Amino acid sequence: MPSRIAAELAARWNIQVADGPGAIHYSRDGNWYHPITRFPGALLDSMGYVVFASERAWRDCPYLRIGRKGDVGVPGGIRGIPGYRRMESA
């Protein structure tokens, strides 16, 4: 279900990301995600999104806590990441 929501919001909000799975991920609260594997990629929550142009930008983002197994924690949610775009509610 989150992947369907991510695809719907990316289309509605006209988010420019790579084609295929792994480029967009959705979390209602914006604090836990699967890793982005295609770039540019985006993390979405119910209020907006943040785009990562490259894997380097993704890996170097100090707001992300990328675990050894690839899971991504975002303490405080993605709304605190510079570049976050607030949109209408999902």
Buried (B, 14 or more C-beta within 10 A) or exposed (E): EBEEBBBEBBEEBEBEBBEEEBBBBBBEEBBEBBBBBBBBBBBBBBBBBBBBEEBEBBEEBEBBEBEEEEEBEBEEBBBEBEEBEEBEEB
